[in-house]
Amino acid sequence: MKGKASALILTAALGLWLPPVQAESPQEVAAIANAAERGNQGAQLLLGLIYREGRGVPADQQKALYWLEQAARAGQPYAQDLLGQIYAEGQGVPQNMTQAAYWWQEAARRGSADAQFRLGQAYFYGRGVNRDYRQAEYWLGKAADQGHAEAQYLLGRMYHRGYGVPQDLERGKTWLDRAAAQGHSDAIKLLHSLADLSADVTEVFQQSGPELQKRAQAGDPQAQYQLALRYESGAWGVARNDRQALYWFTQAAENGNRLAMHKLAEAYEKGLLGATPDAARAAFWREREVRGGMGR
């Protein structure tokens, strides 16, 4: 039992995903509380969640808030992000968007994709902070790069419609495509409305993995690009596989898909998807993209 409590504390301390708290006994709660009192931030987070959910102890939102704040002040990003949500929604505290944005900023700086998205959204709408599209673009970009579909969608909208940033239809479509590949319904709907998106192309979003694979293998560059996006994100019934993503981006690019060319240039510039950084390859695909996908 003590071992199980220690494992939970370690998981929280490392900032890993936490399942719903299941404190099965008073002894386990006592072990976590003892570690929390000694200053263990993982235990402080767990104890806050235990009191918040009422698992093994009566629910107590004041005690939950106290321990979550202890963990957040110690630098625990999950606690910081959760505190932001608590203040934003007024859960047991007066609603305070300034406090929410503060805690999201702390968590975002520590790499939390959820907090980066929420902070970017706060800057986009001016909630708890002054509206600042550049800051919104920055933090949404951070979350989007980590695969956050909501951030990808909002960033795509910003570029597509020129919200506070220079309008860039192609860049916007790239992010909308990546959100759509994860099943984001609003991204799919917006893509359907783009003038240059044919019915044949939009149909790709609705296809199953095997159907898309068959179409990609037959040489359809749009299907190849969408299949690459699914391998990149591990969405829509396709297991995440960077090697396969790189392969299908390459196939799509070689068949003239400019968005795939953009993705390949980025991959070789930054060493993404397992690609070895290669300035010459990056420049090659960037040039192809600028030329409109013509030539090899």
Disulfide bonds with the S-S distance in Angstrom:
none
